């Protein structure tokens, strides 16, 4: 039998729902105020307040757009101000500061340029993964080496490595029992 929701049967359900939808108080604080367990409140919010929470978020989004109070725009404006201050700081430390102060200001300015470019979509925010440093790459390389070595194509393996790295490399084929010990990449 399904457990009855303690919040739905609580005499102050309307007030509890309003606080949960508003989101200004933590579930712990609401629970203490009304003598309810936080897991009970979280379950109620998840199972019974989905529509109200979605409507509240929609209202906030409409309110932001109507007031011109867009979070992105505000953040973009603040970043522009910060960049202006950092550019002034770079100029000032270049004239009167130490090399360490100058380089610190340049680093901060560079990071701010990077952040605002990412915010505006001009730079990707996803990490770049160098597959040549991953264990999967070394495993694949060992498998390819084994296949080519068994077929007597050691030179093909060297050519493959050279082509994949985009520059000539010297490759010593390892013995089958010593997987990558002889692999040398200049």
Steps between C-alpha positions, in 0.01 A plus 500: 500500500628846408609723784281809552680831445540673836525842338175457303319411823670774706268780622748763366555336161434821306765690696749212467438477125552875461834483684615201295407669171655832607827321568643757741510267801676166509301180535665453842374838627150442365498155660602638839240774480214257432628189676557301179792290385708643214462180295121529532516859371737412218274211393195731511678763292610238246167317474235765561644842418645445152238716328524780756881502484495515119247783506711692754808466281301615197371803692856593601620469139216720375566749779868518406426553132230763564718700734802474276658339803666220312771328705718444193486866402584613853792259518623606157490866604685427823767305309544792261552736797745258658695470175519879477642518852746220429620671182567815703679293762719337236597843363571637849709201613692506174604859576543495876477147635730206531521234234311263732213747543489560126495129416230437762281772348559361151400149619177632651422694183568194284269284714228766486526516120475122492194495727308768311583328170361174637189677628439646156556166331819603321711238683404143579462418868545124465838365604747399233619144541834399357436139400873441462526512881218258579532136596248413226737642240791293628280191504390563140857566397615173655223310320586657164867425556424134575288463188755666274794318655333159460447575133862613456408864449729672751569784256127553461473550876775763488322672210168488688651667807668762282177585319287511815736735680539729199880489514771242441570279800748229578327186621669193637261209497468343844520128557160334540556430872612858566200695371618862468850495644669561164267769371700818449336817374730796435 
